[in-house]
Amino acid sequence: MRVEVAYAKPEEQIILTVTLPEGSTAEDAINSSGILKRFPEIDLAKTKIGIFSSACKLDHVLKEFDRVEIYRPLEHDPKDARRSRASKEVES
């Protein structure tokens, strides 16, 4: 089966296609893609992943044409950023 592995940094985005046997997991796809060698900062013990924007675990069994997405940690908590903007608007 064919699946994709996607990872994006602000300056670079990549989608790799890999062919795997039925029953393969998201971790199998990531390891087969070679993306961990290309981006050594990815730590699967800490990094969140998903399939088409829906969070999943490394042992998630894939289906044909799934896209495994590797997410970077957020630099700013969206709730904190929203509170900060709201407090600035009130002060104005």
Secondary structure, 3 states (H helix, E strand, C coil): CEEEEEEEECCEEEEEEEECCCCCEHHHHHHHHCHHHHCCCCCCCCCCEEECCEEECCCCECCCCCEEEECCCCCCCHHHHHHHHHHHHHHC
